[in-house]
Amino acid sequence: MDQMIFHPPFGIHAMRFLNSMLCYSILIPNLAAITTLLRAKREYQTCIGIRHRGV
């Protein structure tokens, strides 16, 4: 198993795969948090806009 990891083509693919998995595991929760933050910000701005209109 260890010898397969150091075989160049497989090793490169494995490293790219692990790298992309790491990126996705970091990125996806952050994307969810960012979208919820943006949605909350938009709702907050519309709430302020309604308040400014005097409704």
mmCIF file of the C-alpha atoms, coordinates in Angstrom:
data_MODEL
# 
_entry.id   MODEL 
# 
loop_
_atom_site.group_PDB 
_atom_site.id 
_atom_site.type_symbol 
_atom_site.label_atom_id 
_atom_site.label_alt_id 
_atom_site.label_comp_id 
_atom_site.label_asym_id 
_atom_site.label_entity_id 
_atom_site.label_seq_id 
_atom_site.pdbx_PDB_ins_code 
_atom_site.Cartn_x 
_atom_site.Cartn_y 
_atom_site.Cartn_z 
_atom_site.occupancy 
_atom_site.B_iso_or_equiv 
_atom_site.pdbx_formal_charge 
_atom_site.auth_seq_id 
_atom_site.auth_comp_id 
_atom_site.auth_asym_id 
_atom_site.auth_atom_id 
_atom_site.pdbx_PDB_model_num 
ATOM 1  C CA . MET A 1 1  ? 0.000   0.000  0.000   1.00 0.00 ? 1  MET A CA 1 
ATOM 2  C CA . ASP A 1 2  ? 2.799   2.426  0.903   1.00 0.00 ? 2  ASP A CA 1 
ATOM 3  C CA . GLN A 1 3  ? 4.646   1.621  -2.349  1.00 0.00 ? 3  GLN A CA 1 
ATOM 4  C CA . MET A 1 4  ? 1.507   2.437  -4.390  1.00 0.00 ? 4  MET A CA 1 
ATOM 5  C CA . ILE A 1 5  ? 1.276   5.894  -2.816  1.00 0.00 ? 5  ILE A CA 1 
ATOM 6  C CA . PHE A 1 6  ? 4.782   6.770  -3.969  1.00 0.00 ? 6  PHE A CA 1 
ATOM 7  C CA . HIS A 1 7  ? 4.132   5.585  -7.535  1.00 0.00 ? 7  HIS A CA 1 
ATOM 8  C CA . PRO A 1 8  ? 4.211   8.972  -9.381  1.00 0.00 ? 8  PRO A CA 1 
ATOM 9  C CA . PRO A 1 9  ? 0.911   9.037  -11.375 1.00 0.00 ? 9  PRO A CA 1 
ATOM 10 C CA . PHE A 1 10 ? -1.158  7.599  -8.561  1.00 0.00 ? 10 PHE A CA 1 
ATOM 11 C CA . GLY A 1 11 ? 0.599   9.776  -5.987  1.00 0.00 ? 11 GLY A CA 1 
ATOM 12 C CA . ILE A 1 12 ? -0.156  12.948 -7.974  1.00 0.00 ? 12 ILE A CA 1 
ATOM 13 C CA . HIS A 1 13 ? -3.796  11.975 -8.425  1.00 0.00 ? 13 HIS A CA 1 
ATOM 14 C CA . ALA A 1 14 ? -4.100  11.048 -4.756  1.00 0.00 ? 14 ALA A CA 1 
ATOM 15 C CA . MET A 1 15 ? -2.585  14.366 -3.686  1.00 0.00 ? 15 MET A CA 1 
ATOM 16 C CA . ARG A 1 16 ? -4.897  16.311 -6.013  1.00 0.00 ? 16 ARG A CA 1 
ATOM 17 C CA . PHE A 1 17 ? -7.864  14.326 -4.751  1.00 0.00 ? 17 PHE A CA 1 
ATOM 18 C CA . LEU A 1 18 ? -6.942  14.894 -1.100  1.00 0.00 ? 18 LEU A CA 1 
ATOM 19 C CA . ASN A 1 19 ? -6.282  18.572 -1.811  1.00 0.00 ? 19 ASN A CA 1 
ATOM 20 C CA . SER A 1 20 ? -9.658  19.028 -3.516  1.00 0.00 ? 20 SER A CA 1 
ATOM 21 C CA . MET A 1 21 ? -11.394 17.122 -0.698  1.00 0.00 ? 21 MET A CA 1 
ATOM 22 C CA . LEU A 1 22 ? -9.709  19.397 1.835   1.00 0.00 ? 22 LEU A CA 1 
ATOM 23 C CA . CYS A 1 23 ? -10.734 22.483 -0.156  1.00 0.00 ? 23 CYS A CA 1 
ATOM 24 C CA . TYR A 1 24 ? -14.325 21.248 -0.404  1.00 0.00 ? 24 TYR A CA 1 
ATOM 25 C CA . SER A 1 25 ? -14.499 20.360 3.295   1.00 0.00 ? 25 SER A CA 1 
ATOM 26 C CA . ILE A 1 26 ? -13.315 23.882 4.158   1.00 0.00 ? 26 ILE A CA 1 
ATOM 27 C CA . LEU A 1 27 ? -15.222 25.695 1.408   1.00 0.00 ? 27 LEU A CA 1 
ATOM 28 C CA . ILE A 1 28 ? -18.686 24.118 1.569   1.00 0.00 ? 28 ILE A CA 1 
ATOM 29 C CA . PRO A 1 29 ? -19.450 24.934 5.248   1.00 0.00 ? 29 PRO A CA 1 
ATOM 30 C CA . ASN A 1 30 ? -18.085 28.441 4.670   1.00 0.00 ? 30 ASN A CA 1 
ATOM 31 C CA . LEU A 1 31 ? -20.288 28.825 1.584   1.00 0.00 ? 31 LEU A CA 1 
ATOM 32 C CA . ALA A 1 32 ? -23.294 27.836 3.662   1.00 0.00 ? 32 ALA A CA 1 
ATOM 33 C CA . ALA A 1 33 ? -22.315 30.339 6.355   1.00 0.00 ? 33 ALA A CA 1 
ATOM 34 C CA . ILE A 1 34 ? -21.680 33.082 3.775   1.00 0.00 ? 34 ILE A CA 1 
ATOM 35 C CA . THR A 1 35 ? -25.027 32.516 2.048   1.00 0.00 ? 35 THR A CA 1 
ATOM 36 C CA . THR A 1 36 ? -26.868 32.605 5.372   1.00 0.00 ? 36 THR A CA 1 
ATOM 37 C CA . LEU A 1 37 ? -25.007 35.784 6.327   1.00 0.00 ? 37 LEU A CA 1 
ATOM 38 C CA . LEU A 1 38 ? -25.871 37.410 2.996   1.00 0.00 ? 38 LEU A CA 1 
ATOM 39 C CA . ARG A 1 39 ? -29.499 36.365 3.348   1.00 0.00 ? 39 ARG A CA 1 
ATOM 40 C CA . ALA A 1 40 ? -29.641 37.718 6.898   1.00 0.00 ? 40 ALA A CA 1 
ATOM 41 C CA . LYS A 1 41 ? -27.994 40.956 5.750   1.00 0.00 ? 41 LYS A CA 1 
ATOM 42 C CA . ARG A 1 42 ? -30.513 41.341 2.929   1.00 0.00 ? 42 ARG A CA 1 
ATOM 43 C CA . GLU A 1 43 ? -33.444 40.720 5.276   1.00 0.00 ? 43 GLU A CA 1 
ATOM 44 C CA . TYR A 1 44 ? -31.941 43.181 7.767   1.00 0.00 ? 44 TYR A CA 1 
ATOM 45 C CA . GLN A 1 45 ? -31.550 45.835 5.042   1.00 0.00 ? 45 GLN A CA 1 
ATOM 46 C CA . THR A 1 46 ? -35.139 45.353 3.864   1.00 0.00 ? 46 THR A CA 1 
ATOM 47 C CA . CYS A 1 47 ? -36.279 45.603 7.482   1.00 0.00 ? 47 CYS A CA 1 
ATOM 48 C CA . ILE A 1 48 ? -34.361 48.878 7.863   1.00 0.00 ? 48 ILE A CA 1 
ATOM 49 C CA . GLY A 1 49 ? -35.765 50.081 4.515   1.00 0.00 ? 49 GLY A CA 1 
ATOM 50 C CA . ILE A 1 50 ? -39.313 49.374 5.701   1.00 0.00 ? 50 ILE A CA 1 
ATOM 51 C CA . ARG A 1 51 ? -38.558 51.149 8.956   1.00 0.00 ? 51 ARG A CA 1 
ATOM 52 C CA . HIS A 1 52 ? -37.170 54.185 7.104   1.00 0.00 ? 52 HIS A CA 1 
ATOM 53 C CA . ARG A 1 53 ? -40.269 54.361 4.909   1.00 0.00 ? 53 ARG A CA 1 
ATOM 54 C CA . GLY A 1 54 ? -42.351 54.686 8.043   1.00 0.00 ? 54 GLY A CA 1 
ATOM 55 C CA . VAL A 1 55 ? -44.412 51.535 7.408   1.00 0.00 ? 55 VAL A CA 1 
# 
